[in-house]
Amino acid sequence: MSRIKDRKNLLLWYTADEPDGWGDSPDATSFAYDKIYDIDGYHPVSLVLNCQDYEFEAYTTGTDIVMQDAYVTGINATHSVVWDTECTSDYGDCGCDNCTGEFEDISKRVDQFGDRLRFLGWEKTKAIWAVSQAFGGSSYWSRIPTGKEWVVQSLLSVTHGALGLFRASTVYTAGLPYLAGITPWNDPTSSDIKAAATTLSQQLIPSLTSFALDPHATFTSHVWQHVHFGIWRAGDQTLVVGVNLNPQVWRIPLAQLPGWREYTRLEVVYNGGASFESDNLALWYLGSIGFVVTV
């Protein structure tokens, strides 16, 4: 650690990969955390939790950034293909703890982690990031997500507040970017996912950066009939990021978005499957959009 702690490309320390799933000692993360701060004391410490809720407080005591990794693509949520057992709320391992195999398992997990941090009084000292699924074709996961599905996973986390202490970062690791608190697992991955990640990083992240780093910006998350929106407001500008999980085109008048105001300019900064029809927004299935409105 002492040899690399001063490197400019060191973003954070990662101490535990699913310690709750493996049943590691609940105080192990705190022990590692204290040791790292004795040696470094500057870079944040992170870990990822696999379970919906198992010793959450104990494990997250020893971290600055807590990640979730609800991997939902290609799983059988009710029967374990690895262990040939059923999966219930009390028993079984299907690759995603207490999941239904739907994309909204991800947003629900981010919300649950956020609620726990608030209840514990840690919302200002600890951040939530998300680990998006960039693998598949073995074990519990029968296939790898498409590039569009990877974007949906990532934006579902972002629109529910997984932005993190380094929420403006676009730092590459193992060929994939940290996208506003999104850490893909793993590389090598498909060219489709890499292309989607590059486009998202280049087009959306610059706008998200300006809002995320504005100390006066406000953020709200909204869900309507399986359409998820994150809305950031700063001064006379608003950034809207949306994802549609409905199996058909979903349309909404812009005036129905919370806090909507008459605007002088609308700029689309990212288009992952959407269109504007006059003052109506249309999102295709698994479509996503990012646009900035100036009043």
N, C-alpha and C positions, 0 to 999 in steps of 0.2 A: 504493500500500500504506500509506504513512504516514497518508493521510487516513482510512482505514477500520480500521486495526489495533486501535483502541481501542473499537470498537463492541461493545456488549454482545451483539448477535445474531450476531457472527462466531464460528463454531464451529471452522473449520480452513481451511488453505490447500490448494488442489488444483493440483498443478503439471504433471501429465502424464496424458493420456488414452491408455492403451495404447501407451506408448513402445516396448515390445518388438514389438508387432504392426507398427508403422510403421517400425521399424528405426532409431529415434533413437539418437544417440550414447550409449553406455552410461554416460558420465560426465556427461551433461546433467542428470540428476535431482540428482546431488550438487552440481553448480554452482548449480542453482536453490535447493536446500535451504540451502546456505551463505549465499546472498544474502538469502533470506527471514529467516534467523536473525540476520543482521547488522542488518536493519531492524526486525524484530519481536522474535524471541527468546522468545515466549510461546506463541502458538497452534501446535498441531501441524501438520505438513505431511503431505499424503496424495497418493497416486496409485493408479491402477488398472492391473493387468497383464492382458493378454489371453491370453498364451501359457501352455501348461502348464509349460514350463521353457525359457526362453530368456534368458540373461544375468540370471537372477533376482538373484543376489548384487549385481551391479553396479547394477541399477536400484533395488533396495530399500535400498542403502546411503544413498540420498538421500530417505528418507521415515521418518516415524514410524508411519504407518498405511498398510499395503499392502492393497489391495482386489483381489478377483477378480470377473470378470464372465462366468461361464459361462452364456450365454443358450441355453437348450435347447428352448424352446417353438417349434414350427413349423419346425424345421430339418430338412434332409436331411443326415444326418451322414456319408454315404458319397459323395455327388455334389454338387458345388457348383452351385447353381442360378444363381449370378451369373457364374461363370467357365466353366461347362460342362466341368469337370474332375473327376476322382475325388479323393477325400480319403483319404489314408493317414496313417500316423504320420510320414512323411517329406515329404509333398507335399500341397498343396491347401488351400483355404480354404473351409470350410463354415459359417462364422459362429460356431463354437465349437471351439477348438483341441483336437484329440485327444479329442473327445467322441463318445458313442454316441447322443446325443439323449434320454437318460434323466435323470430328476431327480437321480439319484445322481451324475451328473457334477459337480453342485454340491458335494455333501458331500465327494467325493473331492478336489476342487480345494482346498477349505478345509483338509482334512487334510494334503494335500501341502504347501501353503504353511506350515502350522503346523510340520510336520516340518522344513522347511528353516530356519525361524527358530530352532528348537531346535538344529539341527546347527551353525548359524552363531553360536550363543550370543546371539541377539537376542530370545529369548522374553520377556525382562523389559523390553526397551527399545522394541520394536516390536509393534504390534497388527495383527490381521487384521479387516477388515470385508468385507462382500460387497455387490455391486451386483445387485439383483434386477431381473429383466426386467419392465418395465411398458409395453412397446411391441410392435409387430408389424404384419404386413400389408404388408411391403415387404422388399426386399433378400433376405437369407438366411432371414428369418422370415416364414412364410406367415400367421401369425395372432398376435394378442395373447393372453397368458395370461388365463384367467378369474381372478376374485378368489380363488377357492379355490386355484388353481395358484400364484398370487402368494404366498399365505400359506405354501404348501408350500415354495417356493423359500426364503423368508425363514427359516422355522423349521429347514429343513435346515442352513442356515448357523449359526444360533444354537445348535442342539443339538450342533454340532461345534466350538463355541468362537469363532465370529465375534462377539465382544462388544465388543472395542475399548477404547481408552483412555477413551472417553466412553460406556461401555456402558449407562449409565442414561439417556442423553439421549433425549428425544422432541422433537426440534427440526424444525420444518417448513421445507422448502425446495421451491420450485416446486410448492407445493400438496400435497406428499407428505412423510411423516415419516421422519426417521432413527429406525429401530426397532432399538435395541440393536445398533448397528453395521451396520444395513441401510440402504443408500442407493439408492432406486429410480431407474431410468432409464427413462422420462423423463416430463416433463409437457408437453402435456396427455396424460392417459391415460384409461382407461375409468372410468365411474362405478362399475362393479363392483369394480375394483381399489381405488379410493379408499374405497369403503364398507368393503371388507375390511381395508384398512390402518388405517382409523379404529377399527374394532372391535378389532382386534388391539392397537393402541396403547392404547386406553382400558381394555381388560380385562386383558391379560397384562403389559404393561410395568410397572405399579406393583408387582406382585409380583416380577418379575424385577429391578427396581431395588433392592428391599430386600436381595435375596440377592447381587446383583452388587457392591453397595457394602459388604457386610459383609466386613471383612478376615479373618475367621475361617471364611468359607464355603469349601466345597470343591466342585469341579465334576468330573463324569465324563460321558463320552459312551459310549453303548452302542447296538449295532445287532443286531437279531435278525431274520433273514429279511425284510429290506427294511422293517423298522420301526425308526425312529430315535428314541432317547431322549436328552435332556439332563437330568441330575439334579444339583441344587444342594442342599447340606446346610449348615445353619447352626443350631447349638444343637439344640433339640428339634423343629425344623421342616425339612421337605424339600419342595423345588419340583420337580415332574416335568413335563417338556414332551415330548410324543410326536407323531410323524407316521407315518402308515401309507401305504406306497407299493404294497402288494399290491392286486391287482384284486378283492379280496373282503374281507369283514369279517375282522378279525384279533382274536382274543381271547387274553388272558393273565391268569392269576391274579395279583393284586397281590403276593402273597407271593413270586413269582418275580423281581420287580424286584431288582436288586443292592442289598444292604444294607438290605432291607426290614425294618421293625420294626412291631410291633403299635401301632396308633394310637388316639388318643382322638377325633380330628376329621379329617375330610377335606373340603376346600373346593375346588370347581371354580372357577377364576378365568378360564378361557377354554375355550369348547367350539366347535370347528370341525368337528364330525362324530364324536361319540363318545358312549358311554353306560356306566354302571356297572350291572352285574348282580351284586348281592350284593358279593362281594369279587373280582369279575372285571372287567377293563377290556375294552370292545369298541370298536375303532376302525374306522370305515368306510373305503372306498377314498378316498385323499387326505384322510382325516379327521385332525384334530389335536386335541390336548387340553393343557390346563395345569391342574394342581391342586397344592394345598399340603396336606401331611399334617403333623399335629402329634402327637407321641407323648406 
